[in-house]
Amino acid sequence: MAISKQELQINEEIRDREVLVIDADGEKRGVMSAKDAQKLAYDQNLDLVKIAPQATPPVCRVMDYGKYCFEQQKREKEARKNQRVVEIKEIRMFSAIDTHDFETKVSQGKKFLQGGDKVKVSVRFRKRAIAHPHLGEELLERYRDEIGDVAVVDKPPKMEGRAIVMFMSPKQNKPEKPEKAAKKQKPQKPQEAPAEAAAEPAEEA
């Protein structure tokens, strides 16, 4: 039985008239008074813990409460350790960018996306270049096409001050449908045996 995530009552804190008791081996010991249940736990040098207060009667379990808390903290720590925080990395370009720098920015963006991060791509305009925002849009569209094998667009290009920005996320590869996979693995038909050679003409007598 799953243990309630509410603050647990233990030992003398349990004051219900009757409780359903589960022993340390997971076996039901039946309904008894809270005092009798506490005595059962104390006799085994263990604790009585109310694990399902919403049940009728409430369910209590005999366990080592200190060990339980330690294991819970350990599991939570491992969960936090394995949880990766997604960051937003920014790729900055100017509207007048040469081919080499553009390719470098594409490689940098792919690296971030393949690492699981999101990417904010910004094209900044110098001085009078701000009068030609279409150049920034074209550059972002070109960037999107170059990086499209590993990314999807979250937010299309939009002006922010003297820059135009676009947000991208890593592309999630969808698992192949079973029927498609089956078609790919469908065995080829065996080649038909060649037709038998025409019978040789009978020898002349």
Secondary structure, 3 states (H helix, E strand, C coil): CCCCCCCCCEHHHCCCCEEEEECCCCCEEEEEEHHHHHHHHHHCCCEEEEEECCCCCCEEEEECHHHHHHHHHHHHHHHHHHCCCCCEEEEEEECCCCHHHHHHHHHHHHHHHHCCCEEEEEEECCHHHHHCHHHHHHHHHHHHHHHCCCEEEEEEEEEECCEEEEEEEECCCCCCCHHHHHHHCCCCCCCCCCCCCCCCCCCCC
